[in-house]
Amino acid sequence: MWHSPKGVIQRKGLTDEKAARLLEGFRAGSTLKPFAVKSTRFKAYCDAHPGYALVALPLLETNNKAANWRKGEAKRNRTHCKRGHPLNDATVYLDRGGSHRKCMLCTAINEKNPPLPTADQVSRVTAALNAGKTIGEICWGIVDGKKVAHPILIHRKLKRYRDENPDYDRFVSSVISGSGSRARQRRLLQPQKLQVIAARSQHNDYHSIVAMVPSYLPPDVRDDVAQSIMLALLEGTLRRDQLKARVGEFVRLHHREANKVGVGKFGLRSLDAPAFTDGSKTLADFETRSIWDEVPM
């Protein structure tokens, strides 16, 4: 026995009276849904009453199949697609094992005019190109003929975006210009050597970015700015061909963030940081010396 939310005492499980009403409904073509009976409760009753199950289960199975068939009746009876093309044998092909009809005319239109990629997809593609990935890996997830990952977007979307954005097209062309040599390296070199080459390339990229940051900034600030730029490259919010033009933007962003916490544009400085870019003395050397240390005795 158990109590319902309204305090009415009811017997747990399916009662004989409701089971009889269910059987009448099955004979009339109904399913479990109109009676608000869970399938687990109905199964438990059938397990306890084999004679009842022998009659009820075949009826329920037939009714479920008929109900599923009725679900697709509206689409099955449709004579035209959403663009108004007639759905006859000449303009329709079957997809997903013959269970779905597709309009061939709409498919041709989508092939020629695919939707533009989303902002997230563009960022992910940019990050992948910055990391040295190929178009095959980006659009098909394939490297050297092997499926290695899920594609970011289909090639038709990327092609349309490149056609409508010449600046981005030039960026993609400049990045993939050396993809052939990288593919040869993957085929000829061992994985360990490829990892060394990738790590060395990333290390060189970092020092190249540090060299672009203004030299008048303290070394630790230049490192912070370079790390922000590297992160933007990995996230795809910055393209490699935009590095020189946008370095100043990252420097200004660093200064704004430092001013928010009231530590000045150079931020919090470590006492172990070099005091000057061309010397070996640290800030601690000057903080621990008094004015009398500078006066000759």
GUMI-103272 format. One record per residue (C-alpha): residue in three letters; residue number from 1; x, y, z. Coordinates in steps of 0.05 Angstrom, whole numbers, plus 5000, padded with zeros to 4 digits. Each point is the difference from the previous one (the first is absolute). Layout:
ALA|NUM|X|Y|Z;
...
//
This chain:
MET|1|5000|5000|5000;
TRP|2|5023|5071|4988;
HIS|3|4971|5070|5006;
SER|4|4989|5045|4940;
PRO|5|5017|5075|5004;
LYS|6|4927|5015|5017;
GLY|7|5001|4951|5058;
VAL|8|4957|4947|4966;
ILE|9|5021|4929|5016;
GLN|10|5012|4960|4937;
ARG|11|5027|4930|4987;
LYS|12|5070|4999|4971;
GLY|13|5003|4970|4930;
LEU|14|4947|4988|4947;
THR|15|4932|4979|5026;
ASP|16|4958|4945|4968;
GLU|17|4945|5050|4984;
LYS|18|5048|5047|4962;
ALA|19|5033|4941|4966;
ALA|20|4931|4980|4973;
ARG|21|4988|5071|4974;
LEU|22|5069|4998|4967;
LEU|23|4982|4936|4964;
GLU|24|4935|5031|4975;
GLY|25|5041|5059|4974;
PHE|26|5050|4954|4966;
ARG|27|4944|4965|4964;
ALA|28|4975|5069|4977;
GLY|29|5070|5018|4973;
SER|30|5026|5041|5058;
THR|31|5069|5001|5032;
LEU|32|5024|5011|5072;
LYS|33|5006|5075|4993;
PRO|34|4926|5019|5006;
PHE|35|4995|4961|5064;
ALA|36|5061|5033|5033;
VAL|37|5031|4933|5018;
LYS|38|5075|4992|5002;
SER|39|5029|4944|4958;
THR|40|5038|4973|5061;
ARG|41|4936|4993|5040;
PHE|42|4964|4966|4942;
LYS|43|5058|4952|4990;
ALA|44|5000|4982|5074;
TYR|45|4925|4984|4996;
CYS|46|5011|4957|4938;
ASP|47|5057|4962|5034;
ALA|48|4952|4985|5058;
HIS|49|4942|4981|4954;
PRO|50|5026|4958|4941;
GLY|51|4930|4986|4974;
TYR|52|4985|5074|4995;
ALA|53|5068|5013|4967;
LEU|54|4986|4947|4948;
VAL|55|4940|5041|4975;
ALA|56|5021|5072|5015;
LEU|57|5072|5002|4975;
PRO|58|4987|4981|4926;
LEU|59|4943|5052|4998;
LEU|60|5045|5054|5030;
GLU|61|5057|4985|4952;
THR|62|4953|5006|4940;
ASN|63|4970|5065|5027;
ASN|64|5069|5030|5012;
LYS|65|5021|4986|4928;
ALA|66|4936|5032|4974;
ALA|67|5011|5061|5045;
ASN|68|5072|5008|4975;
TRP|69|4975|4996|4929;
ARG|70|4948|5054|5013;
LYS|71|5055|5047|5026;
GLY|72|5030|5008|4931;
GLU|73|4934|5003|4963;
ALA|74|5003|5076|4990;
LYS|75|5069|4998|4968;
ARG|76|4983|4938|4961;
ASN|77|4940|5034|4968;
ARG|78|5037|5064|4984;
THR|79|5001|5014|4926;
HIS|80|5048|5060|4999;
CYS|81|5062|5019|5039;
LYS|82|5008|5064|5040;
ARG|83|5025|5037|4938;
GLY|84|4940|4976|4959;
HIS|85|5035|4947|4958;
PRO|86|4956|4940|4983;
LEU|87|5019|4936|5038;
ASN|88|4992|4948|4945;
ASP|89|5045|4943|4981;
ALA|90|5040|5043|4952;
THR|91|5021|5052|5052;
VAL|92|5006|4958|5064;
TYR|93|5053|4953|5026;
LEU|94|4998|4958|5063;
ASP|95|5048|5012|5058;
ARG|96|5017|4964|5065;
GLY|97|4986|4931|4974;
GLY|98|4938|5019|4962;
SER|99|4963|5030|5059;
HIS|100|5005|5074|4980;
ARG|101|4983|5036|4936;
LYS|102|5046|5055|4976;
CYS|103|4985|5051|4946;
MET|104|5054|4997|4947;
LEU|105|4988|5072|4977;
CYS|106|5008|5027|5071;
THR|107|5063|4958|5008;
ALA|108|5029|5031|4937;
ILE|109|4984|5070|5026;
ASN|110|5033|4986|5067;
GLU|111|5062|4973|4964;
LYS|112|5008|5065|4961;
ASN|113|4981|5047|5057;
PRO|114|5018|4969|5066;
PRO|115|4986|5040|5064;
LEU|116|5057|5043|5026;
PRO|117|5040|4971|5059;
THR|118|4985|5026|5069;
ALA|119|5048|5046|5038;
ASP|120|5020|4942|5044;
GLN|121|5017|4957|4939;
VAL|122|5042|5056|4970;
SER|123|5039|5008|5066;
ARG|124|5012|4925|5003;
VAL|125|5023|4997|4928;
THR|126|5047|5059|5012;
ALA|127|5029|4966|5062;
ALA|128|5009|4936|4961;
LEU|129|5036|5036|4944;
ASN|130|5044|5037|5050;
ALA|131|5018|4932|5029;
GLY|132|5022|4974|4931;
LYS|133|4941|4955|4985;
THR|134|4981|4985|4928;
ILE|135|4934|5013|4963;
GLY|136|4989|4924|4998;
GLU|137|5003|4995|5076;
ILE|138|4957|5062|5009;
CYS|139|4944|4981|4951;
TRP|140|5004|4924|5000;
GLY|141|5040|4981|5062;
ILE|142|5049|4962|4956;
VAL|143|5076|5000|5005;
ASP|144|5040|4957|4951;
GLY|145|4938|4962|4980;
LYS|146|4980|4983|5072;
LYS|147|4941|5026|5039;
VAL|148|5030|5033|5062;
ALA|149|4948|5051|5024;
HIS|150|4931|5029|4989;
PRO|151|4997|5054|4946;
ILE|152|4988|5071|5022;
LEU|153|4957|5018|4939;
ILE|154|4987|4975|4930;
HIS|155|5044|5024|4943;
ARG|156|4943|5035|4964;
LYS|157|4989|5047|5059;
LEU|158|5074|5017|5004;
LYS|159|5004|5012|4925;
ARG|160|4941|5048|5001;
TYR|161|5028|5038|5060;
ARG|162|5067|5007|4964;
ASP|163|4965|5023|4936;
GLU|164|4963|5054|5038;
ASN|165|5059|5021|5043;
PRO|166|5062|5012|4957;
ASP|167|5042|5020|5060;
TYR|168|4986|4933|5034;
ASP|169|5012|4964|4935;
ARG|170|5070|5030|4995;
PHE|171|5013|4978|5072;
VAL|172|4979|4928|4985;
SER|173|5041|4999|4936;
SER|174|5063|5025|5037;
VAL|175|4992|4947|5055;
ILE|176|4987|4940|4956;
SER|177|5055|5017|4950;
GLY|178|5048|4955|5038;
SER|179|4951|4944|5015;
GLY|180|5032|4955|4947;
SER|181|5068|5001|5035;
ARG|182|4967|4988|5068;
ALA|183|4964|4939|4971;
ARG|184|5065|4972|4974;
GLN|185|5031|5010|5068;
ARG|186|4944|4960|5033;
ARG|187|5010|4943|4951;
LEU|188|5075|4997|5005;
LEU|189|5017|5019|5072;
GLN|190|4986|4962|5064;
PRO|191|4948|5026|5049;
GLN|192|5053|5019|5051;
LYS|193|5037|5043|4949;
LEU|194|4935|5033|4980;
GLN|195|4986|5019|5072;
VAL|196|5070|5031|5005;
ILE|197|4988|5039|4936;
ALA|198|4931|5024|5025;
ALA|199|5029|5021|5068;
ARG|200|5058|5036|4967;
SER|201|4953|5037|4953;
GLN|202|4956|5022|5058;
HIS|203|5061|5023|5038;
ASN|204|5024|5040|4940;
ASP|205|4931|5030|4992;
TYR|206|5000|5024|5072;
HIS|207|5068|5035|4994;
SER|208|4979|5031|4934;
ILE|209|4938|5029|5034;
VAL|210|5042|5026|5059;
ALA|211|5045|5035|4949;
MET|212|4938|5037|4973;
VAL|213|4981|5028|5068;
PRO|214|5031|5069|5013;
SER|215|5069|4994|5031;
TYR|216|4989|5058|5049;
LEU|217|4953|4956|5041;
PRO|218|5029|4960|5058;
PRO|219|5017|4927|4982;
ASP|220|4945|4969|5043;
VAL|221|4948|5047|4969;
ARG|222|5023|4980|4930;
ASP|223|4993|4927|5020;
ASP|224|4929|5013|5025;
VAL|225|4981|5034|4935;
ALA|226|5031|4944|4958;
GLN|227|4962|4948|5040;
SER|228|4935|5037|4988;
ILE|229|5015|5000|4925;
MET|230|5017|4926|5000;
LEU|231|4934|4985|5036;
ALA|232|4961|5041|4948;
LEU|233|5034|4960|4945;
LEU|234|4980|4934|5033;
GLU|235|4929|5024|5011;
GLY|236|4993|5023|4928;
THR|237|4984|5073|5017;
LEU|238|5065|5022|4967;
ARG|239|5028|4981|4932;
ARG|240|5074|4993|4987;
ASP|241|4998|5053|4945;
GLN|242|4972|5050|5050;
LEU|243|5057|4994|5051;
LYS|244|5040|5063|4983;
ALA|245|4938|5043|4992;
ARG|246|4968|4979|5066;
VAL|247|5059|4998|5048;
GLY|248|4985|5070|5024;
GLU|249|4928|4979|5015;
PHE|250|5025|4946|5048;
VAL|251|5049|5048|5033;
ARG|252|4943|5050|5013;
LEU|253|4956|4944|5027;
HIS|254|5055|4980|5049;
HIS|255|5006|5072|5024;
ARG|256|4924|5006|5010;
GLU|257|4997|4936|5040;
ALA|258|5059|5023|5043;
ASN|259|4967|5068|5013;
LYS|260|4936|4966|5023;
VAL|261|5035|4972|5061;
GLY|262|5040|5064|5012;
VAL|263|5070|4973|4987;
GLY|264|5017|5044|4940;
LYS|265|5010|4981|4928;
PHE|266|5060|4956|5016;
GLY|267|4959|4958|5050;
LEU|268|5028|4965|5061;
ARG|269|5075|4993|4993;
SER|270|5041|4944|5030;
LEU|271|5062|5021|5040;
ASP|272|5038|4948|4960;
ALA|273|4982|5034|4934;
PRO|274|5057|5036|4964;
ALA|275|5001|5074|5014;
PHE|276|5023|5016|4929;
THR|277|4998|4961|4936;
ASP|278|5074|5009|4988;
GLY|279|5026|4985|5070;
SER|280|5005|4943|5050;
LYS|281|4976|5038|5062;
THR|282|4931|4983|5028;
LEU|283|4949|5044|5034;
ALA|284|5019|4970|5067;
ASP|285|5071|5028|4992;
PHE|286|4971|5071|5000;
GLU|287|4946|4988|5053;
THR|288|5050|4975|5052;
ARG|289|5051|5056|4990;
SER|290|4995|5068|5033;
ILE|291|5021|5067|4973;
TRP|292|5064|4998|5043;
ASP|293|5023|4938|4961;
GLU|294|5005|5044|4938;
VAL|295|5040|5055|5034;
PRO|296|5076|4989|5001;
MET|297|5029|5004|5069;
//
